[in-house]
């Protein structure tokens, strides 16, 4: 595909079903750690997990590898939330 300026336009396909599953997992993890973030935060973290999966899995069409890597990236996310809860003040910038 080419854009209006004659360059090659790269199109990346995002697996919407996988992103929805990640959204559900992120929401569940926030619930597990006792937090109730806004939906936009859940969506952002789901996108971050998608990117982490893409780093861990060479072929995002390989469902078996995605299923194998999914518990790892979600556990890392949960532990990050738990660490942030144990160290108040590290999750946000301080007002100055």
Residue, then its C-alpha position, 0 to 999 in steps of 0.5 A: x500500500x502507498x500513501x498520498x505522498x508516494x511512500x509505503x504505508x505499513x498497516x499493522x493488524x491488531x487482534x481485537x479478540x485478543x485485545x478484548x481478552x487482555x482488557x478483561x484480564x487487566x480489569x480482573x487483576x485490578x479487582x484482585x488487587x483492590x483497585x478501581x481504575x477508569x476504563x481508559x487506564x484498563x484499556x491502556x494497560x491492555x494495550x501495554x500487555x498486547x505490546x509485551x506479548x508481541x515482544x515475547x511471541x515472534x508470530x502473533x498468529x501463533x495461538x499456542x505461543x500466545x496462550x503460553x506467554x499470556x500467564x507470564x505477562x499478566x503475572x508481571x502486570x499483577x506483580x507491578x501493581x502489587x509493588x506499587x501498592x506496597x510502595x505508596x507514592x511511586x505510581x504518580x508524580x509528586x506535586x511540586 
